[in-house]
């Protein structure tokens, strides 16, 4: 074909129209991509897609889920949060994510008890939950807890100088009580002298350090509640004046004399030795996700011999350097081997469970009765609540005792398609191919084209 000026101009126009059409087409695709989003997970294990359990939970949560991430301008932390929440947003578009720089809003951070960079605050239908672990399993289980539909009723025993769940005094539980109410738990106080029965709809009875002896009739009411399968949280103190011996006998609990002291606390800048320090925990649902140390001021140690039908296991155990100090805690104190003092490790908290027959048992609680006895009541008080992991321990205790410990186990899906294993021969062939073979092929092709053009 002979190339003329007219044909050359025609080819140039064709190329111009093709370029314009291509640009218009690309512009239309860009516009459509802003209005319609399509994403696909092509990884072999589907590691960027929510598990079936997570998707089923989201199906049961109509409405907006608010996720507030308290993260500094650290790109790595924010990217990890975005990637995790994006999995949920792809399946449920009304999962809202908001970033808050904790350095810019210190008062809000202090009010909410945010303690680490990258901590999440989940909110749904008036209930909230904090989350420090960034994984699908931990996030899904946090959503599971705040998705609770049935309100739990927790009754605090009153009338004997107990800790007030709404009080603002240093020894009261006002701050912790507010956290429980935000999670949809209804708190009530009960004076047995005025209402001589424990309401039938009580999910949990809390006895928080009564300072005066209970009447015989009151102890009988509590003992009957325990026999009937009621859940109980008993928070005691050293040398308590309350007479609850029948309750202790029913559980096989003996409170050792003296106050637990721990010399290890001096390493953490705590001058008062009457603090029990807990650094490790058993694999129990209450402490399974607890990673911070907890502090217990003025604690008493326990010895338990569980009666028939009950299963008991220690929940909180001190370090080896702790002991029970029977004398006054002042000046120089030391362990006295010739006395009734006990050397650590000491148990200051126990969990009890047993199977009972409940005609009105719901699907979640079943027929398992749950009791926790802890030899300290100060760790949840307004003064000491913010120490270490005390808040997390308290919330976990109430979740477990209220049978809100449903836990979804999600197997971590690894990236199985990111490793390529080659034999020595294959590695040599690929290496020599790219180092010598490919350059020689390109050189030969160039020489061949040059030779053919030269001989035209």
C-alpha positions in Angstrom: 0.0 0.0 0.0 1.3 3.4 -1.1 1.4 5.9 1.7 0.2 9.3 0.6 -0.3 12.6 2.3 -4.1 12.0 2.4 -3.8 8.5 3.8 -1.3 9.7 6.4 -3.7 12.4 7.5 -6.6 9.8 7.6 -4.5 7.5 9.9 -3.7 10.5 12.2 -7.4 11.3 12.5 -8.2 7.7 13.3 -5.6 7.6 15.9 -6.8 10.9 17.4 -10.4 9.6 17.5 -9.3 6.4 19.1 -7.4 8.3 21.8 -10.4 10.5 22.5 -12.7 7.5 22.7 -10.3 5.7 25.0 -10.1 8.7 27.3 -13.9 9.1 27.4 -14.3 5.4 28.1 -11.7 5.5 31.0 -13.5 8.6 32.4 -16.8 6.8 32.3 -15.3 3.8 34.1 -13.8 6.1 36.8 -17.2 7.8 37.3 -18.9 4.5 37.7 -16.3 3.3 40.1 -17.1 6.2 42.4 -20.8 5.2 42.5 -20.5 1.4 42.4 -18.0 -0.6 44.4 -17.1 -4.2 43.7 -14.5 -6.1 45.7 -13.5 -9.7 45.6 -11.2 -11.8 47.8 -9.1 -14.0 45.6 -6.8 -15.3 48.3 -6.8 -19.1 48.7 -7.9 -19.1 52.3 -10.3 -16.1 52.1 -8.3 -14.3 54.8 -9.7 -10.9 53.8 -13.3 -12.1 54.2 -15.4 -12.4 57.4 -16.0 -15.8 58.8 -19.5 -17.4 58.7 -19.9 -16.8 62.5 -19.1 -13.1 62.1 -21.5 -12.7 59.2 -24.3 -14.5 61.1 -23.8 -12.1 64.0 -24.0 -9.0 61.8 -27.2 -10.4 60.3 -28.7 -10.3 63.8 -27.6 -6.7 64.5 -29.9 -4.3 62.5 -29.0 -0.7 62.7 -25.8 1.3 62.8 -22.7 0.0 64.6 -20.4 2.8 65.7 -16.6 2.1 65.9 -14.5 4.9 67.4 -10.7 4.3 67.1 -8.6 6.2 69.5 -5.3 6.3 67.6 -2.6 8.8 67.1 -1.4 9.7 63.6 0.6 6.5 63.4 0.0 5.3 59.9 0.7 1.6 60.7 -1.8 1.5 63.6 -4.6 3.3 61.6 -4.0 1.1 58.6 -4.4 -2.0 60.6 -7.7 -0.7 62.1 -9.0 0.3 58.7 -8.2 -3.1 57.2 -9.9 -4.9 60.1 -13.1 -2.8 60.1 -13.3 -2.8 56.3 -14.1 -6.5 56.4 -17.2 -5.7 58.4 -18.1 -2.7 56.3 -18.0 -4.8 53.1 -20.6 -7.1 54.5 -22.6 -4.5 56.6 -22.2 -1.0 55.1 -23.7 0.8 58.2 -20.6 0.0 60.3 -19.2 3.5 60.9 -15.6 4.1 61.7 -14.3 7.3 63.2 -10.7 8.1 64.2 -10.0 10.2 67.3 -6.5 11.4 68.2 -6.2 10.9 71.9 -3.7 13.7 72.2 -6.3 16.1 70.9 -9.0 15.0 73.3 -7.4 14.1 76.6 -10.5 14.7 78.7 -12.6 12.4 76.6 -9.9 9.7 76.7 -9.7 10.0 80.5 -13.4 9.9 80.9 -13.8 6.7 78.8 -10.7 5.0 80.4 -8.8 4.6 77.1 -5.4 3.3 78.0 -3.6 2.4 74.8 -3.0 3.7 71.3 -5.3 2.0 68.8 -8.0 1.1 71.4 -11.5 0.8 69.9 -14.8 1.8 71.4 -17.8 -0.1 70.0 -21.3 1.3 70.4 -24.6 -0.2 69.5 -28.1 0.7 70.6 -27.0 2.4 73.8 -24.5 -0.2 74.8 -20.7 0.0 74.4 -17.6 -2.1 74.8 -13.9 -1.3 74.7 -11.5 -3.4 72.7 -7.7 -3.4 72.7 -6.9 -6.5 70.6 -7.1 -6.1 66.9 -8.4 -9.4 65.4 -11.6 -10.6 63.9 -12.1 -13.0 66.8 -11.9 -10.3 69.5 -13.9 -7.8 67.6 -16.7 -10.3 66.8 -16.9 -11.4 70.4 -17.1 -7.7 71.6 -20.0 -7.2 69.2 -21.6 -10.3 70.5 -21.5 -8.9 74.1 -23.1 -5.6 73.2 -25.7 -7.2 71.0 -27.3 -8.7 74.1 -31.0 -8.3 73.8 -32.1 -9.6 77.3 -31.3 -7.1 80.1 -29.5 -8.5 83.0 -30.5 -7.6 86.6 -27.8 -7.4 89.2 -28.9 -6.9 92.8 -26.4 -5.4 95.4 -27.1 -6.3 99.0 -27.6 -3.1 101.1 -28.3 -2.1 104.7 -25.1 -3.2 106.3 -22.6 -0.6 105.1 -21.9 -2.4 101.7 -20.4 -0.6 98.7 -22.9 1.5 96.8 -23.0 0.8 93.0 -24.2 4.4 92.5 -22.1 6.0 95.2 -19.4 8.6 94.6 -17.4 8.0 97.8 -13.9 6.7 97.4 -14.9 3.2 98.6 -18.1 3.0 96.6 -18.6 1.6 93.1 -20.2 4.5 91.3 -17.7 4.6 88.4 -17.9 0.8 87.8 -21.7 0.8 88.2 -22.0 3.4 85.4 -19.9 1.2 83.1 -22.2 -1.8 83.8 -25.3 0.3 83.1 -23.8 1.4 79.8 -23.6 -2.3 78.9 -27.3 -2.8 79.5 -27.1 -4.2 83.0 -29.8 -3.1 85.4 -28.4 -2.4 88.9 -30.6 -2.5 92.0 -29.9 -2.3 95.8 -31.8 -4.7 98.1 -32.3 -4.3 101.9 -33.5 -7.6 103.1 -34.9 -6.1 106.3 -37.4 -4.1 104.1 -37.9 -6.7 101.4 -37.3 -10.1 102.9 -36.8 -12.0 99.6 -34.5 -11.9 96.7 -36.5 -11.1 93.5 -37.0 -14.1 91.2 -35.7 -12.2 88.2 -32.3 -11.6 89.8 -29.5 -12.8 87.5 -26.7 -12.0 90.0 -26.5 -11.2 93.7 -23.5 -9.1 94.9 -22.4 -9.0 98.5 -19.7 -6.3 98.6 -18.1 -6.0 102.0 -20.9 -5.7 104.6 -19.5 -3.8 107.6 -22.1 -4.8 110.2 -23.3 -8.4 111.0 -26.3 -9.7 109.0 -29.4 -10.9 110.9 -30.0 -14.6 111.1 -33.0 -14.3 108.9 -31.1 -12.4 106.2 -28.4 -15.1 106.1 -31.1 -17.7 105.7 -32.5 -15.9 102.7 -29.1 -15.7 101.1 -28.4 -19.3 101.9 -31.7 -20.3 100.3 -31.0 -18.2 97.2 -27.7 -20.1 96.9 -29.3 -23.5 97.4 -31.9 -22.7 94.7 -29.1 -22.1 92.1 -28.7 -18.3 92.2 -25.4 -16.8 90.9 -23.4 -14.9 93.5 -20.4 -12.6 93.7 -19.0 -12.3 97.2 -16.4 -9.6 97.8 -14.9 -9.8 101.3 -12.3 -7.9 103.3 -9.7 -9.0 106.0 -11.2 -9.3 109.5 -14.7 -8.4 108.2 -17.3 -7.9 111.0 -20.1 -9.4 109.0 -21.2 -12.9 110.1 -21.5 -15.0 107.0 -20.1 -18.2 108.3 -23.1 -20.3 107.1 -22.5 -19.0 103.5 -18.8 -19.8 103.8 -19.5 -23.3 105.1 -21.9 -23.9 102.2 -19.1 -23.1 99.7 -16.3 -24.7 101.7 -14.5 -21.3 102.0 -12.1 -20.4 104.8 -10.7 -16.9 105.1 -7.1 -17.0 106.4 -6.3 -14.6 109.2 -4.2 -11.5 108.3 -3.7 -9.3 105.3 -1.9 -10.3 102.2 1.3 -8.2 101.7 3.6 -8.4 98.7 7.1 -7.0 98.6 7.0 -7.1 94.8 4.8 -4.0 94.6 7.8 -1.9 95.6 9.2 -2.6 92.1 6.2 -0.8 90.7 6.6 2.3 92.9 3.9 1.3 95.4 5.1 2.0 98.9 2.2 0.4 100.7 3.0 -3.4 101.0 -0.7 -4.3 101.6 -1.3 -4.6 97.9 -1.7 -8.0 96.4 -0.3 -8.1 92.8 -1.6 -10.6 90.3 0.5 -10.9 87.1 -0.6 -14.3 85.6 -4.0 -15.9 85.3 -5.5 -19.4 84.6 -7.1 -20.3 81.3 -10.6 -19.5 82.6 -13.3 -17.6 80.7 -13.1 -14.8 83.2 -9.3 -14.2 82.7 -8.9 -15.6 79.2 -8.4 -12.2 77.5 -6.9 -10.5 80.5 -3.3 -9.4 79.8 -2.7 -6.7 82.4 -1.7 -7.0 86.0 -4.3 -6.3 88.6 -3.9 -4.8 92.1 -5.9 -5.7 95.2 -5.5 -3.5 98.3 -6.0 -5.0 101.7 -6.8 -8.5 100.5 -7.4 -11.7 102.4 -6.3 -15.2 101.3 -8.7 -18.1 100.9 -8.6 -21.8 101.4 -11.3 -23.8 99.7 -12.5 -27.4 100.2 -15.4 -27.6 97.8 -18.5 -29.5 99.1 -19.9 -32.4 97.1 -21.5 -31.2 93.8 -19.4 -28.1 93.5 -16.4 -27.6 91.3 -13.9 -25.0 92.6 -10.8 -23.6 91.0 -8.5 -20.7 92.0 -8.9 -17.6 89.8 -6.5 -15.1 91.4 -3.1 -16.3 92.8 -0.4 -14.0 94.2 3.3 -14.2 93.6 5.6 -16.4 95.7 6.9 -13.4 97.7 3.5 -12.6 99.2 2.4 -13.7 102.6 -0.4 -13.2 105.1 0.7 -10.6 107.7 -1.2 -11.0 111.0 0.3 -8.2 112.9 -0.1 -4.4 112.2 1.2 -3.3 108.8 3.6 -0.5 109.9 7.3 0.0 110.1 9.4 -3.0 109.1 7.4 -6.1 108.5 8.6 -9.6 107.6 7.3 -13.1 107.4 7.2 -14.9 110.7 7.7 -18.7 110.3 6.7 -19.4 113.9 3.2 -17.9 113.6 0.1 -18.7 111.7 1.2 -16.6 108.7 1.2 -18.3 105.3 3.8 -17.8 102.6 2.8 -17.4 99.0 1.6 -18.1 96.5 -1.8 -17.4 98.0 -5.2 -17.7 96.4 -7.4 -14.6 96.9 -10.1 -15.5 94.4 -12.0 -18.6 93.6 -14.7 -19.6 91.1 -17.4 -22.2 91.9 -19.7 -24.0 89.5 -22.3 -26.7 89.8 -25.1 -28.2 87.8 -28.6 -27.5 89.2 -32.1 -28.0 87.9 -33.8 -24.9 86.8 -37.2 -25.1 85.3 -37.0 -21.5 84.0 -33.4 -21.7 82.8 -32.9 -19.8 79.5 -30.8 -21.1 76.6 -27.7 -19.0 77.4 -27.4 -19.8 81.2 -28.5 -23.4 81.0 -28.4 -25.1 84.4 -25.0 -24.1 85.6 -24.8 -22.1 88.8 -21.8 -19.7 89.1 -20.3 -18.2 92.2 -17.1 -16.1 92.7 -15.5 -15.3 96.0 -12.7 -12.7 96.2 -10.9 -11.7 99.3 -10.9 -8.0 98.4 -13.6 -5.5 97.5 -11.5 -2.4 97.0 -10.2 -3.3 93.5 -13.6 -2.1 92.0 -13.9 1.0 94.1 -13.8 4.5 92.7 -10.3 4.9 94.1 -8.6 1.8 92.7 -10.7 1.0 89.6 -8.2 2.5 87.2 -5.3 0.5 88.4 -3.9 -2.0 85.9 -6.5 -4.3 84.5 -9.0 -3.9 87.4 -11.7 -2.6 85.0 -11.3 -5.4 82.5 -11.3 -8.0 85.3 -14.5 -6.6 86.9 -16.4 -6.4 83.6 -15.3 -10.0 82.7 -16.5 -11.2 86.1 -19.9 -9.7 85.6 -20.2 -11.0 82.1 -19.3 -14.6 83.2 -21.6 -14.5 86.3 -24.4 -13.2 84.1 -23.8 -16.0 81.6 -22.8 -13.5 78.9 -19.6 -15.3 78.1 -20.6 -16.8 74.8 -17.4 -16.9 72.9 -16.9 -17.4 69.2 -13.7 -19.1 68.2 -12.5 -18.0 64.8 -9.6 -19.9 63.4 -6.9 -17.6 62.1 -6.7 -17.9 58.3 -3.1 -17.7 57.2 -1.8 -16.5 53.9 -1.0 -19.9 52.4 -0.3 -18.5 48.9 2.6 -16.2 49.8 5.4 -18.9 49.8 6.9 -20.5 46.7 9.1 -23.4 47.3 11.5 -24.4 44.4 14.0 -27.2 44.1 17.7 -26.5 43.6 17.5 -27.4 39.9 14.6 -25.1 39.3 16.3 -22.2 41.1 19.4 -22.7 38.9 17.4 -22.8 35.7 15.5 -19.6 36.6 18.7 -17.9 37.7 20.7 -18.7 34.6 17.6 -18.1 32.4 17.2 -14.5 33.6 21.0 -13.9 33.8 22.1 -15.3 30.5 19.1 -16.9 28.6 16.8 -13.8 28.4 19.6 -11.3 27.4 20.8 -13.7 24.7 17.3 -14.1 23.4 16.7 -10.4 23.2 20.1 -9.9 21.5 19.4 -12.7 19.0 16.0 -11.2 18.1 17.5 -7.8 17.6 20.3 -9.2 15.4 17.7 -11.1 13.3 15.5 -8.1 12.7 18.6 -6.0 11.8 19.8 -8.7 9.4 16.4 -9.0 7.6 16.0 -5.2 7.2 19.6 -5.0 5.8 18.9 -7.6 3.1 15.6 -6.1 1.8 
